Amino acid sequence: MIVTLLQGLKGADNVINANFRKLVLGRAVGNAGDSIYMIAMNWFILQLTNSALWIGIMNVAIVLPGVLLFLFGDSIDRHSKRRLLVAVEFSQLVIVVMLIGLVALHIKLPGIYVGLVFVAALFGSLAYPIQDTLVPLLVEPDQLVQAQADMSIAYKGTDYVFNALSGFLISLCSVLGVLIMDAATFVVTVATFRRIKLAEPRQQHTREKSLYLNQILVGFKIISTDPLLRLLTFASVVMNFFFGGLNTYVVLFGRHFGGSIYYGILVPL
């Protein structure tokens, strides 16, 4: 799937297209890494605690960082996107290596695993807005729609494939073996993003941090004063609550049906 996508991106053989192909490849491989450790750690927590509560806490740790992304928009604007992208992927690599060490040492403290997964998920969530801000710097304006479509395919496609594949790999070579494979995906991602050559425009640091926070508060105020936005926000919260609960039960369903293979298959459905 990744090879086919990259072949479709070849186009004219110039530096911009080459760099965009590296971004798409890094996104696909990095997203595969995200899928692998999320599936692996959910299954590991189930084996470690046999507790639906801990599985729920783990899923909160995975999902919560996405809610906090609005806090980092100003920092992304102020710094080199390529360097930030390399940094967040390398940070995920470090955390996965720490998880490998803890699993190998048979550490049985679920709170430690939840905390590390939360930090890894935060870095993983940050990667996507950073990548999206890089796209307009790598392609021509008339190529933006196609470029965003290619990035979406790289994200969604690998998500479905590697969620299912992770369950099979866990049954084949254990959670520890899968985490080692996962570390390899982040090594590839870091190496790929480091090869992107980009002269980023110099950032004008004219906006104060307090101004950015004030703009965030204005957004919350608009939601709180508009009845339709309040309703939409409340409905989104309720839907995500039930979605998070479903993620917890999918792990339990997978065990009930026969093992991690069934868990991996159920996640994309």
N, C-alpha and C positions, 0 to 999 in steps of 0.2 A: 504493500500500500504506500509506504513512504517513498520507495523508488519510483513508483508510477507518478506520484504527486510531483516529485522533483523533476522528472522528465517533462512534465507539462509546464514547468516553470523555466525551461531553458531559454526560449526566445532568443533575443540577440545576445551574443556572447560578450557582454561588457561587465565592468566592475559592479555597477548597480545591481544587475540581475544576479550576478554571482553572490553578492552580499545578501540579497533577499533570499536566495536559495539556502544560504547558511542559516538565516533566521528561521525559515520554515523547518529545516531539518532539526535545528536546536529545539524549536517548539515541540515538534513531534516526539523527539527522543526524551526531552524533559518532561512532557506530559505523561509519557509512558512510565517514567520514573515516579511521578506523583501517584499514578494509578497503582503501581506495584506496591509501594510502601503503605498506602492507605488500606488496600486489601489485606496485605500481609499482617499489619499491626492490628486490624480488627479481629482477624482470625486468631492471632497470637493472644490477644487479651481474652478472647473467649476460652482458649485453652488454659490460660493462666488463672483466671478467676471464676470461670463458669457462671458469670453474673451478667444478667441483662443490664443492670445498672451501670457497670463499668463499660460495657459496650456503648451505652448511651453517652456516657461521659467522653469516651474516645471520639464518638461522632461529633459531639459538641466541639471538641478540640480541633477537629478537621474542618468544620463548617464555620466556626466563629471568626477566624481571621478574615474571611470574605466580607464580614460586616464592618470590619475596622479599616478597610482600604481607604475610605475617604480621608483618614488622618494623614495619609502619606502622599497625597497628590502634589502638594507644594514641594516636598523634598525631591520627588521625581522630576519636577519641572526645573529644579535648581541645579541638578547634577548631570554628569554624562550618562546617557541612557545605556550605552554599551558597557561601561564599567559597572553600573548598577546591576545590569543583567548578569554579568559574569559573577559579581559578588553574591547575588541572591542564590544563584545555582550552586556556587561553591559552598555557600553556607548550608544548603540542603545536603550536599555531599558529606560535609563534616558531621551533620546530625545523623545521617544514615550510618556512617562509620561508628558513631557512638552507640547507636541502636544495635549494630552488629556485635560490638563488644559486650554490651549488657546481656544480649540473648546468649552469646557464647559462654558467658560467665554464669548463666542461669540465675540472674538477679530477678527476684520475684516481688518487685515493688511496682504495682501497676501505675501509681502516681507519677513515677519517673518517666515511664514510657509515654503516658498521656502528655506530660509537660513537653517532652522532646518533640512529639508529633505536632503539638500545637505550634511550636516555634518553626518546625519544618513546613507546616501548612501555611504559616504566615509568609515565609519567604516564597513558597510556591505561588501563593495568591498574588504577591507583589510582582512576580515575573510577567504576568499577563498584561496588566496596564503598561508596564515598561515596554514590552514587545509591541503593543499597539501604538505607542508613541514613536517607536522606531520606524514603523512601516512608511509613514509619509516622507521620511528622510532617505528611504532606500528606493522608492519607485516614483515614477512620474505621476502627476496629478490625475491624468486620464487612466492610470492603471490601478488606482486606489481600490475601486470596487472589487476588481478581480483579485487583487492582493489580499484584501480582507477575507474574501471567500476562501482563498487558499489557506490562510491562517486558521480559519474556522474548521476547514476539513482536517488540517493537521491536528487540531485540538480535539474535535469530536471523534474523528476516526480512531485515533490512538486510544482515546478514552474507552470506547466500546471494546476494541480488540484486546487491550491489555488488562482490562478488568476481568474479562473471561479467561485470558491466558494465565493470569496470576493465580487463580484458583487451581488450575491444572498444575502449575509449577510448584505450588505449595504441597500438593499431594505427592508430587514426584520427588522433590528434594528438600522439603522442610522450609519453615519460615526463615531460618538462618541462611540457607542457600539462596532463597529468593531475595533477601536483603543484600547479599553480596552481589547478585546480578543487578540489583537496583543501584548500588553504588557505581557499578560500571556505566550505567546509563547517564549518571550525572557527570562522570568523568568525560564522556563523549560530549555531553551538552556544554560543559565549560570549555572544552577544547574547540568546539564549533563556534561558540559565541566569541571567543578570543580572536578568531580568524576574521571576524567582520571588520572591514576597513571603512571607517566613516569619519569624515571631518564634520563634527557637529557644530552648529552655530553657537557662538559665544552667548551664554545666558546672561540676561540683565537681572541682577539681583536687586530689583527695586521694590518688590513686594515684601512687606514685613510679615513675620510669622503671625503677629496679632491680627493683622488684616485678613489673612487667610482663615484664621479661626473664626473671625467675625462673619466671614462669608458663609462658613459652615453653619453657624448659628442662625443666620438669616434663612438658610434652606430649611432648617428645622421649624423655624417660626412660620414659614409659608405653609408647610405641611400641617402644622397645628391649627392654622386659622382657616384652611380651606376644607369644607366638609367632604368634598369628593376625594381629595388627596388623603384625608384622614381615613376614609373608608377603604381606599386602595391599599394604604399602608397597613391597616389592620388586617385586611384580607390576606396580604402577602405574608404577614407574620404568622397567621393561623395556618396557611398552606405550608409554609416552611417548617412549622412546628410538626405537622403531621408527616411531612416528607422526612424530617429527621428521625421521627419515630419509626417510619417504615425502614429506613436504613439500619436501624437497630434490629428490627425483626428479620430482615433479610439474612443477617448473619445466623440467627437462630434457625431460620428456615433451612439454610444451607446445611447446618449440622443435622437437622431432623431428616432431611432427604438423603443424607449419606456422606457429606464431607465438603471439603473446600472447593472441589470441582463444581458442585452445585451452587455454592455461594458465589463463585466467580461468574457463573452463567446467569444467576438471578440479578446481579447488580445492574447490568445494563438495561434490564427489562422495564 
